[in-house]
């Protein structure tokens, strides 16, 4: 089980969550500006065909593994790759393999790379466009601008008359929670007893 992107953002903004709404939005805007600038510069400096952290590293590892495989041609589009451990039936036209990695990741598996070497084809051409450096750079090509001062805002007259009320919610008594509740199947971090060092109880209990 993995934590979704909402929990990741929640962890980054764990200190800014206590700020007023306007300052929280400014903090989120500044964070996105920093992320877009850093990732955009990394994409422009990269000279690899695929994204270095995802496609390029995986494909290079599979290139080494594919060099020790034998390819048997079945017909014009299907090839049986003898892996020695788990053979793969590759269909180049459909970009699929019986190991399912080519189908799910849309990145050539080691069996498909062995077929590409056998046919003297470029395995990079069979990778999805989502893994390319151009797509990575295009994702961070836009600019995010800060919100100008309120005195410079141009607000139509019909919107000035609209009153936005806060949502109706019941504030529960007690101290507000600052940590999320672990989902089912996720390991909860239990604190150790300060006396014996064993989880599951405390010094007072």
C-alpha positions, -999 to 999 in steps of 0.1 A, spaced: 0 0 0 13 34 -10 5 69 3 -12 91 -23 -2 125 -35 -26 143 -11 -7 129 19 26 139 4 14 175 0 -1 174 35 33 164 49 51 192 30 26 218 44 25 204 79 38 238 93 19 261 69 -15 244 77 -17 264 109 -15 297 90 -45 318 79 -60 308 45 -45 337 26 -10 330 39 -15 293 33 -23 300 -4 8 322 -6 29 294 8 15 269 -17 21 293 -45 57 299 -35 62 261 -31 49 254 -66 70 282 -81 101 267 -65 92 232 -77 85 243 -113 118 263 -115 140 234 -101 124 207 -122 123 228 -153 161 235 -150 168 198 -145 148 189 -176 167 215 -197 201 203 -184 193 167 -191 207 153 -224 192 118 -222 164 105 -245 142 95 -216 136 109 -182 167 100 -161 150 89 -129 123 67 -145 128 55 -181 165 59 -186 177 40 -155 152 11 -161 160 8 -197 198 7 -191 194 -21 -166 173 -41 -190 198 -36 -218 224 -54 -198 200 -83 -190 188 -86 -226 224 -92 -239 223 -128 -225 190 -139 -241 183 -158 -273 155 -149 -297 134 -173 -317 113 -159 -345 77 -173 -346 63 -151 -373 67 -115 -386 56 -98 -354 59 -124 -326 92 -136 -311 99 -161 -283 127 -149 -260 146 -176 -241 153 -160 -207 165 -192 -189 142 -183 -160 110 -168 -174 106 -169 -212 87 -141 -229 65 -141 -260 69 -106 -275 44 -90 -299 61 -60 -313 31 -46 -332 9 -46 -301 39 -37 -279 31 -65 -254 49 -93 -237 38 -123 -216 58 -109 -187 33 -80 -187 59 -54 -180 58 -41 -215 20 -38 -214 17 -22 -180 47 2 -180 46 10 -217 84 7 -215 103 -21 -233 110 -50 -210 142 -71 -213 125 -95 -237 114 -67 -260 149 -52 -259 164 -86 -268 140 -87 -299 150 -51 -308 187 -61 -307 180 -91 -328 162 -70 -354 187 -41 -350 159 -17 -339 162 12 -314 145 1 -282 140 38 -272 115 41 -301 92 16 -284 90 36 -251 59 57 -244 61 94 -250 54 100 -213 89 88 -205 107 112 -229 126 142 -218 105 165 -240 73 155 -221 92 160 -188 103 195 -199 68 204 -212 52 195 -178 72 224 -162 73 248 -191 45 271 -178 53 298 -153 34 304 -120 31 340 -110 24 353 -74 -9 369 -65 -6 407 -69 -15 430 -39 -52 433 -31 -51 471 -39 -44 463 -76 -72 438 -80 -99 446 -106 -132 432 -92 -165 435 -112 -193 452 -94 -216 422 -94 -189 402 -75 -184 429 -49 -219 424 -37 -215 386 -33 -209 376 3 -190 343 8 -198 327 41 -177 300 57 -190 264 55 -213 252 82 -193 228 103 -194 217 139 -162 224 159 -156 194 181 -143 200 216 -107 192 225 -74 198 209 -73 196 171 -54 166 156 -22 174 139 -14 138 126 -35 118 102 -51 85 110 -33 55 94 -54 37 68 -63 0 70 -32 -22 63 -8 6 69 17 1 97 11 25 126 42 39 144 39 28 180 61 45 205 83 24 227 81 22 264 106 46 280 115 20 307 118 -14 289 119 -2 252 90 -25 241 62 -13 219 25 -16 228 25 1 263 38 31 281 57 36 313 26 45 333 6 15 321 
